[in-house]
Amino acid sequence: MNKSPLAAFFLSFIPGAGHAYLGRPFRTIFYGGTFFGAIGLLFFLEITVNFLDESFIYFLLFIAGAAWFINMMDMILILVSGKVQRTGAAVPPAYGDFSGSDPMSASVTLERQQEKSRTILLSFIPGLGHMSLGLMQRGITYLISFAGLFAIITFLSIIMNSGSLLIFLLVLPVIWIHCMFDAIQHLHAKQNGLPLVDRSLFEDLESNIASGRKNKVLAIALSIFPGAGHLYLGLQKRGLQLMGGFLLSIYIMDNLRLSLFFFLLPLFWCYAFFDALQQTSRYERQALSDDPLLPQLVPYQRWFGLGLLGFGLYYLLDRIAAEVTSRISNEIYSQYMQIKYMLPTAVIAFIMIIIGMRLAFGTKMAKPSVPPAALPAAAYDDKREEEIR
């Protein structure tokens, strides 16, 4: 049977499945039974027992989490050590039959496949894949950047008691994806006989900025946050509209309690991400045009400005009214909070009614006018008289 190391790794996210794929029944039963046994017991007790001790719930969750973690570490150690390729049941399909071929060439190809699998698996922890290729300085840069940024953001969030700072953790997937692609590029260069230069990530960024060229991998990685990839490519208008629209949508939906429309956020994100992919693919092949996202809204910039002024006045008056009513009376303050709670719902309902009526009973499309040359002379004279009147 032919086995794929990457398939075994991804199957290991289900405890025991990856080991079952590699034909290891004891590990399959142990990891799978421990994980699903703890989860199943917890589910059964939640249904049958009226009161379940909270500490026992945490204990079962700890057992399940530990089983999953040890299962993943065991699989990673097996794949990195190369034992999978050396077993007869795990030879890759392209190298399963060496009959009629050069054994030396097949051995080199198998060694390259092992190195590729090892580098990809180690790159799941940023920097380790580069270190396995001998790029110590570059690997340490990725590892410190990833771990240090995570530690700083978490520390500031705890110290300032502000969960909103955790939104900056979205930078971590950018670093992770860029690290993964960079490790694969250096691996291909090494296997093609090209020399590897061990320099830090910041030296590469500095050279790219000095040359004026853009890194496509970094542009794709930055596109995880809507608009950031566009800004990196120099599309300022489009990037600011996408980033501002995404953040403003989250803020408005959260403050106005519009959870009904949260399903629109993934659609917005997917549009921004794939638009960034298209712009990146056009880079260096043609000049990029910084067109607005919705050019139809450009004539209505004045109305958007008035809307922002209205929001600013609303929040200013809200702060003043809440402070004044709380000092006057608790009853008046509670009534004000009820009105404040109902007001956004009423405003949004009114706007939706207006938009719905506009779409349902709006003006019909105007018929195309007939050019004067196509009209008979008498009809043209009658039309001119009507216009004069």
C-alpha positions as a printed Julia matrix, in Angstrom:
389×3 Matrix{Float64}:
   0.0    0.0     0.0
   1.25   3.48   -0.89
   1.13   6.13    1.84
   1.51   9.9     1.79
   3.25  11.62    4.74
   1.18  14.79    4.29
  -2.06  12.81    4.23
  -1.0   11.05    7.44
  -0.25  14.41    9.05
  -3.57  16.02    8.2
  -5.5   12.91    9.19
  -3.8   13.12   12.59
  -5.96  16.14   13.4
  -8.54  13.41   14.13
  -6.87  11.47   16.96
  -5.9    7.99   15.79
  -6.88   8.49   12.14
  -3.36   9.25   10.94
  -1.91   6.23   12.73
  -4.69   4.05   11.32
  -3.72   5.31    7.86
  -0.11   4.21    8.48
  -1.23   0.81    9.79
  -0.47   1.24   13.49
  -3.45  -0.32   15.3
  -2.18   0.09   18.88
  -1.67   3.86   18.54
  -5.0    4.13   16.72
  -6.89   2.46   19.57
  -4.96   4.28   22.3
  -5.2    7.84   20.96
  -8.64   7.52   19.42
 -10.08   5.66   22.38
  -8.68   8.14   24.92
  -9.88  11.21   23.05
 -13.31  10.07   21.93
 -13.8    8.06   25.13
 -13.33  11.18   27.27
 -15.58  13.27   25.01
 -18.22  10.54   24.85
 -18.19  10.05   28.63
 -18.59  13.78   29.16
 -21.51  13.92   26.72
 -23.16  10.89   28.34
 -22.85  12.32   31.84
 -24.2   15.69   30.74
 -27.34  13.96   29.48
 -27.9   11.48   32.31
 -26.62  13.28   35.42
 -28.5   16.29   36.74
 -25.47  17.9    38.38
 -21.9   17.31   37.22
 -18.91  18.61   39.14
 -17.14  21.36   37.2
 -13.69  20.06   38.14
 -14.56  16.64   36.67
 -15.62  18.32   33.41
 -12.27  20.1    33.21
 -10.49  16.83   33.98
 -12.16  15.04   31.07
 -11.43  17.96   28.74
  -7.8   17.9    29.86
  -7.57  14.16   29.11
  -9.04  14.7    25.63
  -6.72  17.65   24.92
  -3.66  15.78   26.14
  -4.53  12.77   23.96
  -4.89  15.02   20.89
  -1.61  16.85   21.57
   0.43  13.67   22.2
  -1.13  12.1    19.1
   0.01  15.05   16.97
   3.51  15.14   18.47
   3.91  11.39   17.96
   2.91  11.71   14.31
   5.23  14.67   13.7
   8.19  12.8    15.25
   7.47   9.74   13.11
   7.23  11.76    9.89
  10.26  13.96   10.58
  12.42  10.95   11.46
  11.73   9.51    7.99
  10.45   6.17    9.27
   7.36   6.43    7.13
   9.3    6.37    3.86
  11.52   3.49    5.01
   8.57   1.18    5.69
   7.3   -0.85    2.78
   3.75   0.26    3.4
   4.54   3.93    3.15
   6.61   4.26   -0.03
   5.27   7.13   -2.14
   3.45   6.1    -5.33
   6.09   7.59   -7.63
   8.84   5.53   -6.0
   7.13   2.23   -5.29
   8.64   0.33   -8.17
  12.33   0.66   -9.01
  12.41  -2.11  -11.59
  13.97  -1.01  -14.81
  15.19   2.29  -13.35
  18.48   3.55  -11.96
  18.64   2.67   -8.21
  20.88   5.65   -7.55
  18.42   8.07   -9.2
  15.5    6.53   -7.3
  17.43   6.86   -4.02
  18.14  10.55   -4.68
  14.51  11.2    -5.56
  13.33   9.43   -2.41
  15.78  11.46   -0.33
  14.44  14.69   -1.84
  10.89  13.63   -1.07
  11.86  12.93    2.52
  13.54  16.31    2.82
  10.5   18.06    1.36
   8.1   16.32    3.76
  10.39  17.09    6.72
  10.69  20.77    5.79
   6.94  21.22    5.31
   6.1   19.53    8.59
   8.7   21.49   10.55
   7.47  24.75    8.99
   4.19  24.4    10.84
   6.23  25.94   13.67
   7.61  29.12   12.06
  11.37  29.01   11.6
  12.04  25.3    12.17
  11.8   24.49    8.46
  14.48  27.09    7.67
  16.7   25.74   10.45
  16.47  22.23    8.98
  17.8   23.69    5.7
  20.72  25.31    7.5
  19.26  28.84    7.42
  19.66  29.48   11.14
  19.55  33.28   11.04
  16.43  33.35    8.87
  14.69  30.67   10.92
  15.41  32.44   14.21
  14.02  35.67   12.73
  10.72  33.98   11.86
  10.48  32.18   15.19
  11.2   35.29   17.28
   8.85  37.43   15.19
   5.98  34.97   15.58
   6.44  34.11   19.25
   7.43  37.64   20.28
   4.47  39.29   18.59
   2.09  36.79   20.18
   3.6   37.4    23.63
   3.55  41.21   23.32
  -0.06  41.41   22.1
  -1.28  38.98   24.77
   0.65  40.82   27.5
  -0.72  44.23   26.47
  -4.26  42.84   26.27
  -4.01  41.48   29.82
  -2.33  44.58   31.28
  -4.75  47.02   29.63
  -7.72  44.68   30.2
  -8.78  45.24   26.6
  -9.8   42.31   24.44
  -9.94  44.54   21.37
  -6.13  44.43   21.15
  -6.35  40.75   20.27
  -7.43  41.75   16.76
  -3.72  42.37   16.07
  -3.2   38.61   16.4
  -4.41  38.5    12.79
  -0.82  39.4    11.9
   0.32  35.96   13.08
  -1.3   34.02   10.18
   0.43  36.46    7.81
   3.84  35.59    9.29
   3.0   31.87    9.33
   1.93  31.71    5.66
   4.89  33.79    4.51
   7.24  31.54    6.48
   5.73  28.39    4.95
   6.03  29.63    1.35
   9.52  31.0     1.98
  10.75  27.67    3.35
   9.36  25.81    0.31
  11.03  28.29   -2.06
  14.4   27.84   -0.37
  13.94  24.06   -0.43
  13.32  24.09   -4.19
  16.37  26.32   -4.68
  18.52  23.91   -2.67
  17.29  20.85   -4.58
  17.96  22.64   -7.88
  21.58  23.2    -6.87
  21.3   26.95   -6.18
  23.27  28.44   -3.28
  21.27  29.45   -0.2
  21.99  32.8     1.43
  21.25  32.89    5.16
  20.0   36.4     5.83
  17.2   37.63    8.06
  13.67  38.44    6.95
  14.19  42.14    7.63
  17.14  42.32    5.23
  14.9   40.94    2.47
  12.17  43.46    3.25
  14.72  46.28    3.22
  16.09  45.21   -0.17
  12.58  44.9    -1.64
  11.64  48.37   -0.4
  14.87  49.85   -1.79
  14.34  48.24   -5.21
  10.67  49.2    -5.38
   9.59  45.62   -6.14
   6.81  43.9    -4.25
   6.94  40.42   -2.77
   3.95  38.47   -4.07
   4.0   35.97   -1.21
   3.93  38.79    1.34
   1.1   40.49   -0.57
  -0.98  37.29   -0.43
  -0.18  36.79    3.26
  -1.15  40.39    4.1
  -4.44  39.88    2.26
  -5.67  37.81    5.2
  -6.62  41.18    6.66
  -8.95  42.88    4.13
  -7.25  45.77    2.36
  -3.72  45.22    3.72
  -2.54  43.4     0.6
  -3.95  46.16   -1.63
  -2.13  48.81    0.4
   1.13  46.87    0.06
   0.69  46.75   -3.74
   0.14  50.52   -3.83
  -3.64  50.42   -4.35
  -4.34  53.01   -1.67
  -7.94  53.9    -2.54
  -9.1   50.31   -2.95
  -7.21  49.09    0.1
  -8.48  51.83    2.39
 -12.06  51.28    1.24
 -11.85  47.54    1.88
 -10.13  47.89    5.25
 -12.35  50.74    6.41
 -15.51  48.99    5.24
 -14.59  45.76    7.02
 -13.71  47.41   10.34
 -16.66  49.8    10.17
 -19.05  46.92    9.47
 -17.81  45.03   12.52
 -18.09  48.13   14.71
 -21.59  49.06   13.54
 -22.93  45.5    13.79
 -21.52  45.13   17.28
 -22.71  48.47   18.65
 -26.11  48.46   16.96
 -26.67  44.77   17.8
 -27.14  43.73   14.18
 -26.05  40.13   14.66
 -28.51  39.14   11.92
 -26.08  40.52    9.32
 -22.89  38.91   10.66
 -23.1   36.38    7.83
 -22.1   39.19    5.46
 -18.64  39.53    7.03
 -17.26  36.23    5.62
 -18.59  37.24    2.19
 -16.83  40.61    2.51
 -13.61  38.91    3.59
 -13.69  36.4     0.71
 -14.27  39.19   -1.82
 -11.36  41.23   -0.44
  -9.04  38.21   -0.34
  -9.73  36.99   -3.87
  -9.6   40.51   -5.24
  -6.12  40.81   -3.7
  -5.15  37.52   -5.38
  -6.26  38.9    -8.75
  -4.34  42.13   -8.25
  -1.24  40.17   -7.2
  -1.42  37.97  -10.31
  -1.55  41.1   -12.49
   1.48  42.62  -10.78
   4.56  42.8   -13.04
   2.42  41.77  -16.05
   0.49  45.01  -16.37
   0.09  48.32  -14.6
  -2.3   48.15  -11.66
  -5.16  50.63  -11.65
  -6.16  52.0    -8.26
  -9.89  52.1    -8.95
 -12.37  52.66   -6.09
 -14.21  49.6    -4.89
 -17.63  51.12   -5.62
 -17.27  53.97   -8.11
 -21.07  54.37   -8.08
 -20.81  55.74   -4.54
 -18.32  58.48   -5.41
 -21.08  61.03   -6.25
 -22.59  60.35   -2.8
 -19.49  61.19   -0.78
 -21.31  64.2     0.67
 -24.02  61.96    2.1
 -21.41  59.66    3.62
 -19.78  62.67    5.21
 -23.1   63.77    6.68
 -23.65  60.24    7.93
 -20.3   60.23    9.73
 -21.12  63.61   11.27
 -24.43  62.18   12.44
 -22.69  59.2    14.05
 -20.24  61.5    15.79
 -23.01  63.71   17.18
 -25.01  60.65   18.24
 -22.16  59.19   20.32
 -21.3   62.59   21.78
 -24.89  63.26   22.87
 -25.21  59.69   24.1
 -22.27  60.15   26.45
 -23.64  63.44   27.78
 -27.2   62.14   28.17
 -26.05  58.96   29.97
 -23.95  60.98   32.42
 -26.71  63.53   33.11
 -29.55  61.01   33.56
 -27.44  58.79   35.85
 -26.89  61.77   38.17
 -30.54  62.83   38.16
 -32.28  59.55   38.86
 -31.78  55.82   38.38
 -35.31  55.5    37.0
 -34.71  58.15   34.32
 -31.38  56.51   33.49
 -33.01  53.08   33.05
 -35.69  54.59   30.79
 -33.03  56.33   28.74
 -31.12  53.04   28.34
 -34.32  51.32   27.14
 -34.84  54.04   24.54
 -31.18  53.82   23.54
 -31.53  50.05   23.12
 -34.62  50.36   20.91
 -33.45  53.36   18.85
 -30.87  51.55   16.64
 -33.37  48.79   15.88
 -36.01  51.34   14.88
 -33.55  53.29   12.69
 -32.31  50.16   10.9
 -35.88  48.93   10.4
 -36.84  52.32    8.92
 -33.84  52.27    6.55
 -34.64  48.71    5.45
 -38.27  49.69    4.76
 -37.16  52.69    2.68
 -34.66  50.59    0.68
 -37.23  47.84    0.17
 -39.85  50.29   -1.08
 -37.28  51.86   -3.38
 -36.38  48.5    -4.87
 -39.99  47.31   -5.16
 -41.73  50.5    -6.33
 -38.84  52.55   -7.68
 -38.89  54.41  -10.96
 -38.78  52.28  -14.07
 -35.92  52.5   -16.48
 -36.3   55.33  -18.91
 -36.93  54.36  -22.5
 -34.08  55.17  -24.86
 -34.73  58.4   -26.64
 -34.97  58.35  -30.42
 -32.4   60.58  -32.08
 -33.86  63.58  -33.89
 -32.54  62.36  -37.22
 -34.69  59.24  -37.0
 -37.91  61.21  -36.43
 -40.11  62.4   -39.27
 -40.0   66.11  -39.94
 -43.56  66.7   -38.67
 -42.93  64.75  -35.48
 -39.71  66.63  -34.93
 -41.48  70.0   -35.31
 -44.17  68.92  -32.82
 -41.49  67.85  -30.33
 -39.69  71.19  -30.66
 -42.93  73.07  -30.01
 -43.53  70.98  -26.85
 -40.01  71.7   -25.61
 -40.47  75.43  -26.24
 -43.75  75.42  -24.31
